[in-house]
Amino acid sequence: MHKRAAMAVLALVLSMSGSRPSAEGMQGRGGGQPESAWLLKPARVFDGESMHEAWVVLVRGARIEAVGPATNVSAPGATTIDLPGTTILPGLMDAHSHVLLHPYNETPWNDQVAHETLALRIARATVSLKATLDAGFTTIRDLGTEGAGYSDVGLKQAVQLGVIQGPRMLVTTRAIIATGTYGPKGYPAEWEVPQGAEEADGNNLIRVVRDQAGKGADWIKVYGDYRAGPRGETMPTFSQDEMNLIVATAKSIGRPVAVHASTPEGMRRAILAGAETIEHGDGGTPDVFKLMAERNVAFVPTVAAGDATSQYAGWKKGTDAEPAGIRRKRETFKMAMNAGVTIASGSDVGVFTHGDNARELEIMVAYGMKPVDAVKSATSVDAKVMHLETQVGRVATGLFADLIAVEGDPTADISALRKIKLVMKNGQRVK
């Protein structure tokens, strides 16, 4: 075929396909398409720190070009989107997600990990990512594939390339657990059963941390304690020396460390080692939270997960008395707030339905946090904790245009986060 004819065929195929990479996938590529421009006109703008009446936001291409009083923002050539009665705020974030899990009242964790095919889990995850984005969550930190290997790396790439729609993803791949302490459980001892996280101990921890980072982990996730006691009680699983080794190795290659820990000793070892976030913290004490505040370690309380699993176990919320675990969670959450610990919003979604991520914020408010602080937790605070503050998490000039509009004022009534009117990611309207 002559070169001219071949080029004509290629042009025809491209014109028929209508497929273009997303703005996220096009970052740093140049490209010949004119940049879209949008002037968003809500009733108010929450910029990640404070509320502003009668402000507008100008978006050009993937970024925020200007934000401020309507009289100060010139927007020639921009398409105006009127959003009366709404609040524009940064796209929400969830710092503790599991997109490769689905609710445990549908299929128990053991069965998801041991019996569901990888193809099924990935297919389900693509749907979960879209539901998350539609709910206004434009960034997630996914804390372990739970037996699905490095699938989170591929999902992240698929989102970046525009193959599927979903939030920005920070991923941890397989996560790390001490040998013999995780699951699935219930199989004969002579069987070699694939685990929901990668087992490692001693000096082998160096290799595993480096391997996970090399295969795409943005963070290193560690189970600092688990139900490993002789009677199934939760106990620390790594020694202080091992925890120190994990964190030092991760930091040497630029990876922060998140530690699952619910016992005071498990939390303490992670804090002293230099972990940047503690996940769950159900058994935290005033002394431990004081140490977290002193060491600037953020707390991701995952209050929604316990709320969900308690209901799966039979608790009729609003009718029955609160189970002991829920009462304890309230207490530790208040301890952390009283100690001045940075509280990052992360729900452990996957335990419950993807797209219901706002449940975490609603429960944090029910447990005593002010609505404005809950919204900050899921925007500017999460962005700083996840080292994304120069990219997202605020409505500010130069940042990526990850924005949502909700009916009402979520800093006064957190339920407004359920009333999504607009979702924009990288300057593209996705809902």
C-alpha positions as CSV (number, residue, x, y, z in Angstrom):
1,M,0.0,0.0,0.0
2,H,1.3,3.4,-0.9
3,K,2.3,5.7,2.1
4,R,-0.4,8.3,1.2
5,A,-3.1,5.6,1.1
6,A,-2.0,4.1,4.3
7,M,-2.1,7.5,6.0
8,A,-5.6,8.0,4.7
9,V,-6.8,4.7,6.1
10,L,-5.2,5.4,9.5
11,A,-6.9,8.8,9.6
12,L,-10.3,7.2,8.8
13,V,-9.9,4.6,11.6
14,L,-9.0,7.2,14.1
15,S,-11.9,9.4,13.2
16,M,-14.3,6.5,13.5
17,S,-12.9,5.4,16.9
18,G,-13.6,8.6,18.8
19,S,-11.2,7.3,21.4
20,R,-8.7,9.7,23.1
21,P,-6.5,9.2,26.2
22,S,-7.7,10.9,29.3
23,A,-6.1,14.2,30.5
24,E,-4.4,12.1,33.2
25,G,-2.9,9.9,30.5
26,M,-1.9,12.9,28.5
27,Q,0.1,14.6,31.2
28,G,3.4,15.8,29.8
29,R,2.6,14.7,26.2
30,G,2.0,18.0,24.4
31,G,-0.7,17.1,21.9
32,G,-2.6,19.1,19.3
33,Q,-6.1,19.3,20.8
34,P,-7.2,22.8,22.0
35,E,-7.6,23.0,25.7
36,S,-11.1,23.1,27.1
37,A,-12.0,26.0,29.4
38,W,-14.7,26.0,32.0
39,L,-16.0,28.8,34.3
40,L,-17.7,27.2,37.3
41,K,-20.2,29.5,39.0
42,P,-21.4,27.9,42.3
43,A,-22.9,29.7,45.3
44,R,-19.7,29.2,47.3
45,V,-16.2,27.6,47.1
46,F,-14.6,25.6,49.9
47,D,-10.9,25.7,48.9
48,G,-9.8,22.9,51.2
49,E,-9.3,25.2,54.2
50,S,-12.1,27.8,54.3
51,M,-15.4,28.8,52.7
52,H,-15.8,31.7,50.3
53,E,-19.1,33.1,49.1
54,A,-19.6,34.3,45.5
55,W,-16.3,32.8,44.2
56,V,-15.9,31.2,40.8
57,V,-13.3,28.7,39.5
58,L,-11.8,28.9,36.0
59,V,-10.4,25.6,34.7
60,R,-8.3,25.5,31.5
61,G,-7.1,22.1,30.3
62,A,-6.2,19.8,33.2
63,R,-5.6,22.6,35.8
64,I,-7.2,25.4,37.8
65,E,-6.2,28.7,36.1
66,A,-7.9,31.0,38.5
67,V,-10.1,31.1,41.6
68,G,-11.6,34.0,43.5
69,P,-14.4,36.6,43.5
70,A,-16.4,36.5,40.3
71,T,-15.5,40.2,39.7
72,N,-11.8,39.4,39.7
73,V,-11.8,36.4,37.3
74,S,-11.8,37.0,33.5
75,A,-12.7,34.0,31.4
76,P,-12.7,34.8,27.7
77,G,-13.6,31.8,25.6
78,A,-14.6,29.7,28.6
79,T,-17.9,27.7,28.8
80,T,-19.9,28.8,31.8
81,I,-21.4,26.1,34.1
82,D,-24.0,27.7,36.4
83,L,-24.3,25.7,39.7
84,P,-26.7,27.6,41.8
85,G,-27.1,26.6,45.5
86,T,-24.0,24.4,45.3
87,T,-20.5,24.3,46.9
88,I,-17.5,23.7,44.8
89,L,-14.8,21.8,46.8
90,P,-11.7,19.7,46.0
91,G,-12.3,16.2,44.8
92,L,-12.6,14.0,47.9
93,M,-9.9,11.5,48.8
94,D,-10.0,8.1,50.5
95,A,-6.7,7.2,52.1
96,H,-7.6,3.5,52.8
97,S,-9.3,1.6,50.0
98,H,-9.3,-1.9,48.7
99,V,-10.7,-1.8,45.2
100,L,-10.1,-5.6,44.7
101,L,-12.5,-6.5,47.6
102,H,-16.2,-6.2,47.7
103,P,-18.6,-6.2,50.7
104,Y,-18.1,-9.1,53.2
105,N,-21.8,-9.6,53.5
106,E,-21.8,-10.6,49.8
107,T,-18.8,-12.9,50.0
108,P,-16.6,-13.5,53.1
109,W,-13.0,-12.3,52.8
110,N,-11.6,-15.8,52.9
111,D,-13.7,-16.9,49.9
112,Q,-12.9,-13.8,47.9
113,V,-9.2,-14.4,48.3
114,A,-9.3,-18.2,48.0
115,H,-12.0,-18.8,45.4
116,E,-12.7,-15.8,43.2
117,T,-10.6,-15.8,40.0
118,L,-8.2,-12.9,39.3
119,A,-10.1,-12.0,36.2
120,L,-13.4,-11.7,38.1
121,R,-11.8,-9.6,40.8
122,I,-10.2,-7.2,38.3
123,A,-13.5,-6.9,36.3
124,R,-15.3,-6.1,39.6
125,A,-12.7,-3.6,40.5
126,T,-13.1,-1.6,37.3
127,V,-16.8,-1.1,38.2
128,S,-15.8,-0.2,41.8
129,L,-13.4,2.5,40.5
130,K,-16.1,4.1,38.4
131,A,-18.5,4.1,41.4
132,T,-15.9,5.7,43.5
133,L,-15.3,8.5,41.0
134,D,-19.0,9.1,40.5
135,A,-19.3,9.5,44.3
136,G,-16.9,12.5,44.2
137,F,-13.7,10.7,45.3
138,T,-11.1,11.6,42.8
139,T,-8.1,10.2,44.6
140,I,-7.6,7.0,46.6
141,R,-4.7,5.2,48.3
142,D,-5.3,1.5,47.8
143,L,-3.8,-0.4,50.7
144,G,-3.3,-3.9,49.4
145,T,-4.7,-6.2,46.8
146,E,-5.6,-9.0,49.3
147,G,-4.3,-11.9,47.2
148,A,-4.7,-10.2,43.8
149,G,-0.9,-9.7,43.3
150,Y,0.1,-6.6,41.5
151,S,-3.3,-6.0,39.9
152,D,-3.6,-2.5,41.5
153,V,-0.6,-1.4,39.4
154,G,-2.4,-2.4,36.2
155,L,-5.6,-0.7,37.3
156,K,-3.7,2.5,38.1
157,Q,-2.2,2.4,34.6
158,A,-5.6,1.7,33.0
159,V,-7.0,4.8,34.7
160,Q,-4.0,6.9,33.7
161,L,-4.3,5.8,30.1
162,G,-8.0,6.4,30.0
163,V,-8.8,2.8,29.4
164,I,-11.2,2.9,32.3
165,Q,-12.6,5.7,34.5
166,G,-11.6,6.0,38.1
167,P,-9.8,8.1,40.7
168,R,-6.1,8.8,40.9
169,M,-4.5,5.9,42.6
170,L,-1.6,5.4,45.0
171,V,-1.0,1.7,45.4
172,T,0.8,-0.7,47.7
173,T,0.6,-3.9,45.8
174,R,0.7,-7.1,47.9
175,A,1.3,-5.6,51.4
176,I,3.6,-7.3,53.9
177,I,2.7,-9.7,56.7
178,A,4.8,-11.8,59.1
179,T,5.0,-15.5,58.2
180,G,2.1,-17.6,59.4
181,T,0.0,-14.7,60.7
182,Y,-2.4,-13.9,57.9
183,G,-5.0,-15.8,55.8
184,P,-6.9,-17.4,54.2
185,K,-7.2,-19.8,57.2
186,G,-8.9,-23.1,57.7
187,Y,-6.9,-25.3,55.3
188,P,-4.8,-28.4,56.2
189,A,-1.3,-27.5,57.5
190,E,0.3,-29.6,54.7
191,W,-1.2,-27.4,52.0
192,E,0.6,-24.3,50.7
193,V,-2.2,-21.8,50.5
194,P,-1.6,-18.5,48.7
195,Q,-1.9,-15.6,51.3
196,G,-3.7,-12.3,51.1
197,A,-0.4,-10.5,51.7
198,E,3.3,-11.3,51.1
199,E,5.0,-13.1,54.0
200,A,8.5,-11.9,55.0
201,D,10.7,-11.9,58.1
202,G,14.1,-10.7,59.3
203,N,16.6,-9.6,56.6
204,N,14.3,-10.9,53.9
205,L,12.1,-7.9,54.6
206,I,14.7,-5.8,52.7
207,R,14.2,-7.8,49.5
208,V,10.4,-7.8,49.8
209,V,10.2,-4.0,50.3
210,R,12.5,-3.4,47.4
211,D,10.6,-5.9,45.2
212,Q,7.2,-4.4,45.9
213,A,8.5,-0.9,45.2
214,G,10.2,-2.1,42.0
215,K,6.9,-3.6,40.8
216,G,5.0,-0.4,41.3
217,A,4.2,0.3,45.0
218,D,3.9,4.0,45.8
219,W,3.6,3.2,49.5
220,I,4.7,0.2,51.5
221,K,1.8,-1.4,53.6
222,V,2.7,-3.5,56.6
223,Y,0.6,-5.5,59.0
224,G,2.1,-4.5,62.4
225,D,-0.2,-6.7,64.3
226,Y,-2.8,-9.4,63.6
227,R,-4.8,-12.2,65.1
228,A,-1.7,-14.3,65.7
229,G,-2.0,-15.2,69.4
230,P,-2.4,-18.7,70.6
231,R,-6.2,-18.1,71.2
232,G,-6.6,-15.9,68.1
233,E,-6.0,-12.7,70.0
234,T,-4.4,-9.7,68.2
235,M,-0.7,-9.3,68.9
236,P,2.3,-7.5,67.3
237,T,3.8,-9.6,64.5
238,F,7.1,-7.8,63.8
239,S,9.8,-7.0,66.3
240,Q,10.9,-3.5,66.8
241,D,14.1,-4.3,64.8
242,E,12.1,-5.7,61.9
243,M,9.8,-2.7,61.8
244,N,12.7,-0.4,61.9
245,L,14.3,-2.3,59.0
246,I,11.1,-2.1,56.9
247,V,10.7,1.6,57.3
248,A,14.4,2.4,56.8
249,T,14.5,0.3,53.6
250,A,11.3,1.9,52.3
251,K,12.5,5.4,53.1
252,S,15.8,4.8,51.3
253,I,13.9,4.3,48.1
254,G,11.4,7.1,48.6
255,R,8.4,5.0,49.8
256,P,6.4,6.1,52.9
257,V,5.1,3.3,55.1
258,A,1.5,2.7,56.3
259,V,1.0,0.3,59.1
260,H,-2.1,-1.7,60.0
261,A,-2.1,-1.7,63.8
262,S,-4.8,-1.9,66.4
263,T,-2.9,-2.9,69.6
264,P,-1.0,-0.2,71.6
265,E,2.3,-2.1,71.3
266,G,1.8,-2.7,67.5
267,M,1.1,1.0,67.1
268,R,4.0,2.1,69.3
269,R,6.5,0.0,67.3
270,A,5.3,1.4,64.0
271,I,5.5,5.0,65.4
272,L,9.0,4.6,66.8
273,A,10.1,3.1,63.5
274,G,9.0,6.1,61.5
275,A,5.8,4.9,59.8
276,E,3.8,7.8,58.4
277,T,0.3,6.5,59.0
278,I,-1.4,4.2,61.4
279,E,-4.4,2.4,60.1
280,H,-7.4,1.4,62.4
281,G,-5.9,2.0,65.8
282,D,-8.9,0.4,67.6
283,G,-6.9,-0.2,70.8
284,G,-5.0,3.1,70.9
285,T,-4.4,4.7,74.3
286,P,-3.8,8.4,75.3
287,D,-0.1,7.7,75.6
288,V,0.1,6.2,72.1
289,F,-1.9,9.0,70.5
290,K,0.3,11.5,72.3
291,L,3.4,9.8,70.8
292,M,1.7,9.9,67.4
293,A,1.1,13.7,67.7
294,E,4.7,14.3,68.8
295,R,6.1,12.2,65.9
296,N,3.7,13.7,63.4
297,V,2.2,10.3,62.5
298,A,-1.2,10.5,60.9
299,F,-4.2,8.4,62.1
300,V,-6.5,6.7,59.5
301,P,-9.3,5.5,61.8
302,T,-11.5,3.5,59.3
303,V,-14.6,4.0,61.4
304,A,-16.9,3.0,58.6
305,A,-15.4,-0.5,58.4
306,G,-16.2,-1.4,62.0
307,D,-19.7,0.1,61.5
308,A,-20.2,-2.2,58.5
309,T,-18.9,-5.4,60.0
310,S,-20.8,-4.9,63.2
311,Q,-24.0,-4.7,61.2
312,Y,-23.0,-7.8,59.2
313,A,-22.7,-9.6,62.5
314,G,-26.3,-8.7,63.4
315,W,-26.2,-5.2,65.1
316,K,-29.3,-3.2,64.2
317,K,-27.9,0.3,64.1
318,G,-30.3,2.8,65.6
319,T,-32.3,0.1,67.4
320,D,-29.8,-2.1,69.3
321,A,-27.3,-0.8,71.9
322,E,-23.9,-0.2,70.4
323,P,-21.6,-3.2,70.4
324,A,-18.4,-3.0,72.6
325,G,-16.2,-2.6,69.5
326,I,-18.2,0.4,68.3
327,R,-18.1,2.1,71.7
328,R,-14.3,1.5,71.8
329,K,-13.9,3.0,68.4
330,R,-15.7,6.1,69.5
331,E,-13.4,6.4,72.5
332,T,-10.2,6.0,70.5
333,F,-11.4,8.4,67.9
334,K,-12.0,11.0,70.6
335,M,-8.6,10.2,72.2
336,A,-6.9,10.9,68.9
337,M,-8.7,14.2,68.4
338,N,-8.0,15.3,72.0
339,A,-4.3,14.5,71.5
340,G,-4.1,16.7,68.4
341,V,-3.3,13.8,66.1
342,T,-3.6,14.5,62.3
343,I,-6.7,12.5,61.3
344,A,-6.7,11.4,57.6
345,S,-9.9,10.2,56.0
346,G,-9.7,6.6,54.9
347,S,-12.7,4.2,55.1
348,D,-11.4,0.7,54.4
349,V,-14.0,0.6,51.6
350,G,-14.2,-2.8,50.0
351,V,-15.4,-4.1,53.4
352,F,-18.5,-2.2,52.3
353,T,-19.7,-0.9,49.0
354,H,-17.5,1.1,46.7
355,G,-19.1,4.5,46.1
356,D,-20.3,4.7,49.7
357,N,-17.0,6.2,50.8
358,A,-18.7,9.3,52.3
359,R,-19.9,6.9,55.1
360,E,-16.5,7.4,56.8
361,L,-17.0,11.2,56.9
362,E,-20.6,10.9,58.2
363,I,-19.5,8.6,61.0
364,M,-16.5,10.8,62.0
365,V,-19.0,13.6,62.4
366,A,-21.3,11.4,64.4
367,Y,-18.2,10.5,66.6
368,G,-17.6,14.2,67.4
369,M,-15.6,15.7,64.6
370,K,-16.9,19.1,63.2
371,P,-18.2,18.8,59.6
372,V,-15.7,21.3,58.4
373,D,-12.8,19.3,59.9
374,A,-14.2,16.1,58.3
375,V,-14.2,17.8,54.9
376,K,-10.7,19.0,55.4
377,S,-9.7,15.5,56.4
378,A,-10.9,14.2,53.0
379,T,-9.3,17.0,51.0
380,S,-6.3,19.2,52.1
381,V,-5.3,16.9,55.0
382,D,-5.4,13.7,53.0
383,A,-3.4,15.4,50.2
384,K,-0.7,16.5,52.6
385,V,-0.5,13.0,54.3
386,M,-0.3,11.3,50.9
387,H,2.4,13.8,49.6
388,L,0.0,15.1,46.9
389,E,-0.5,18.7,48.3
390,T,1.2,20.3,45.3
391,Q,-1.1,18.5,42.9
392,V,-4.6,18.1,44.4
393,G,-6.6,18.6,47.6
394,R,-7.2,22.3,47.4
395,V,-9.0,24.7,45.0
396,A,-6.0,26.7,44.1
397,T,-4.3,28.1,41.0
398,G,-2.0,25.7,39.3
399,L,-3.3,22.5,40.9
400,F,-5.1,19.8,38.9
401,A,-8.7,20.5,38.4
402,D,-10.1,17.7,40.5
403,L,-13.3,19.3,41.7
404,I,-16.8,18.4,42.8
405,A,-20.0,20.4,43.3
406,V,-22.5,19.4,45.9
407,E,-25.9,20.7,46.7
408,G,-25.8,22.7,50.0
409,D,-22.9,23.3,52.3
410,P,-21.0,20.2,53.5
411,T,-19.1,22.2,56.2
412,A,-22.4,22.7,57.9
413,D,-24.2,19.5,57.0
414,I,-21.9,16.6,56.0
415,S,-24.8,14.8,54.3
416,A,-24.4,17.3,51.5
417,L,-21.5,15.2,50.2
418,R,-24.2,12.7,49.0
419,K,-25.8,15.3,46.7
420,I,-23.3,15.3,43.9
421,K,-24.0,17.7,41.0
422,L,-20.7,17.7,39.2
423,V,-17.5,15.7,39.3
424,M,-14.4,16.9,37.4
425,K,-11.1,15.2,37.2
426,N,-8.1,16.7,35.4
427,G,-10.4,19.3,34.0
428,Q,-12.7,16.8,32.4
429,R,-16.3,16.4,33.4
430,V,-16.9,12.8,34.4
431,K,-20.3,13.2,36.0
